[in-house]
Amino acid sequence: MSNNPFFTVDKISKSFGGLQALKELSFHVNKGEIYSVIGPNGAGKSTLFNCINGIYKPDTGSVKIQGQEITGLRPDQVAAHKISRTFQNIELFSNMTTMDNILLGRHMHMKTGVFSASAMLWKNSFSAKDETEHRRKVDEIIDFLDLQASRNKLVSQLPYGIQKIAELGRALATEPELLLLDEPAAGLTNEEREDLIFWIRDIRDELGITIILIEHNIQMVSEISDRIIAINFGKKLVEGTVQEVTNNPDVVRAYLGAD
């Protein structure tokens, strides 16, 4: 493993009016890690992700991937640095199939427009070849995530848990090196959560993708994480191994509100 961290957040701060959402927050993630961010509601976790992927611009501080500064870039520019994410609330197109939703994740790799590709405009062999290659990539993701039965179904017809996996598939379609998962287990059953843990491990182990995970389910975090950072009121409480963080009295107090 390189001495230089794969991904770094250095003293980023973000305020909304008088509310300090993040305050000089710093951490690093090594290549190939599953790194989890925990904290109570309102701790600043989603604001952190929004600052990383360009939805928000930090007031101060720096975000780098493989030594390259990405602070303040637009979301499409951040995506070009091979960073992708999912959201707390599912952001799929309900009137499109699973295949077409995941295909949208290929847009940054397409030589022809995504809507032209989806409409199957075969006016020349170059467009046809481009279309065929992207659909092959999407079929690989569908096989990887065991979504074959949902391939040609409208997203609106799918159970909630399958929709969450389809959104994960769309994020993978961008071919990221860093994947940001924002509460991927929210709303899932225990069985679906166990399946998700399986997918996340395979994404890291088989695809070689580094993962930063925001999650409230401490059992899942404990089972899957290499390292954890706990934050509250936008500041770091503690960072370390699963046991170091989950046994820390400040973390227990932040979650339970009592000694």
PEZIFEN-V906756 format. One record per helix or strand of 2 or more residues. SS is the DSSP state (hx for helix, st for strand). FROM is the first residue (numbers start at 0). TO is the last residue. If there is no record, write none. Layout:
BEGIN
SS;FROM;TO / SS;FROM;TO
END
This chain:
BEGIN
st;6;15 / st;18;28 / st;33;37 / hx;44;51 / st;59;64 / st;67;68 / hx;74;79 / st;82;84 / hx;97;103 / hx;106;108 / hx;113;117 / hx;124;143 / hx;147;149 / hx;154;156 / hx;159;172 / st;177;181 / hx;189;206 / st;209;213 / hx;217;223 / st;226;231 / st;234;239 / hx;241;245 / hx;248;255
END
